[in-house]
Amino acid sequence: MPNISVRHLDQRTALSRITIIAQCDIDVGQELVVTYVNPEMRVRERRQALAAWGFGVCQCGRCIEEEQEMDLKGTEDELGDLERELKVGLGIM
């Protein structure tokens, strides 16, 4: 979960300034976390979106926790999503 957001103040130049806005109280020494994708997406969707931008597999606490929950649940819905993803990846429609 991001604890900061980034605002671009002047996008007309390559040297534009940005403002960092805290989304919650941040303790001294706490890591600043920004999201590059919609944080409301499910873990697989977020990771796919990041992969499209050339990022590796996100290993933030939230993604790892959701991945573990997904592994434990093993619901039919999640299995159906996986099956659809595999079919698309293999070109099977």
Backbone torsions as a table, in degrees:
resi	resn	phi	psi	omega
1	MET	NA	126.9	-178.9
2	PRO	-67.8	143.3	174.6
3	ASN	-111.1	-1.1	174.4
4	ILE	-138.6	160.6	170.3
5	SER	-130.5	156.3	-177.1
6	VAL	-111.9	132.9	176.4
7	ARG	-119.7	128.1	176.4
8	HIS	-89.8	117.7	-175.1
9	LEU	-80.0	-38.2	-178.0
10	ASP	-140.5	103.9	-174.7
11	GLN	-91.5	6.7	-176.9
12	ARG	-77.4	-19.2	-178.1
13	THR	-125.8	157.0	178.8
14	ALA	-66.9	-21.6	-179.2
15	LEU	-101.0	33.5	-177.8
16	SER	-62.9	153.9	178.6
17	ARG	-92.7	151.3	176.2
18	ILE	-124.0	157.7	174.2
19	THR	-121.6	135.4	176.7
20	ILE	-101.5	126.1	-177.6
21	ILE	-116.3	126.0	178.3
22	ALA	-71.0	134.3	178.5
23	GLN	-94.6	-9.6	179.5
24	CYS	-162.0	177.1	174.8
25	ASP	-66.3	135.9	-178.3
26	ILE	-122.1	123.9	-179.6
27	ASP	-76.5	153.6	175.0
28	VAL	-58.3	130.5	179.3
29	GLY	85.6	-8.0	179.3
30	GLN	-72.6	140.8	179.4
31	GLU	-66.1	137.6	174.7
32	LEU	-88.2	129.9	-174.7
33	VAL	-125.7	126.6	176.9
34	VAL	-120.0	150.0	178.7
35	THR	-104.1	144.4	177.8
36	TYR	-102.3	-6.9	-179.2
37	VAL	-134.5	171.4	179.1
38	ASN	-65.6	116.5	-177.2
39	PRO	-68.9	-9.1	178.9
40	GLU	-83.4	-9.7	177.8
41	MET	-71.3	159.6	175.3
42	ARG	-73.9	162.6	-173.3
43	VAL	-56.6	-43.7	179.8
44	ARG	-62.3	-43.3	-179.5
45	GLU	-64.2	-42.2	178.9
46	ARG	-62.1	-44.5	-178.8
47	ARG	-66.5	-36.9	177.0
48	GLN	-64.9	-43.0	179.5
49	ALA	-62.6	-41.5	178.3
50	LEU	-66.3	-38.6	178.8
51	ALA	-62.5	-36.0	178.9
52	ALA	-63.2	-25.1	178.6
53	TRP	-92.8	-0.7	178.3
54	GLY	90.8	9.7	176.4
55	PHE	-80.4	155.3	174.4
56	GLY	-77.1	-170.5	179.2
57	VAL	-72.5	124.2	-179.2
58	CYS	-64.9	131.5	179.9
59	GLN	-120.0	27.7	177.7
60	CYS	-67.6	162.6	-178.0
61	GLY	-55.8	-40.5	-178.7
62	ARG	-65.8	-46.7	-179.1
63	CYS	-62.6	-42.4	179.4
64	ILE	-64.5	-44.1	179.7
65	GLU	-62.4	-45.6	179.7
66	GLU	-65.8	-36.6	177.6
67	GLU	-63.3	-42.8	179.0
68	GLN	-65.8	-40.4	177.7
69	GLU	-63.0	-41.4	179.0
70	MET	-61.7	-43.2	179.8
71	ASP	-62.2	-38.4	-178.3
72	LEU	-73.9	-38.6	-176.9
73	LYS	-69.3	-53.9	-179.8
74	GLY	57.1	35.9	-176.6
75	THR	-69.6	159.2	178.9
76	GLU	-60.4	-37.1	179.9
77	ASP	-61.0	-45.8	179.7
78	GLU	-66.9	-37.6	177.4
79	LEU	-66.2	-38.2	176.8
80	GLY	-63.9	-41.2	176.2
81	ASP	-60.1	-45.5	-179.7
82	LEU	-61.8	-43.2	179.3
83	GLU	-61.2	-44.3	178.4
84	ARG	-63.3	-42.0	179.0
85	GLU	-62.2	-42.0	179.8
86	LEU	-65.9	-41.8	178.5
87	LYS	-61.3	-43.7	179.3
88	VAL	-64.5	-45.0	-179.8
89	GLY	-63.0	-32.2	179.8
90	LEU	-91.1	-3.1	179.7
91	GLY	76.6	22.8	178.1
92	ILE	-100.8	119.4	-178.7
93	MET	-108.2	NA	NA
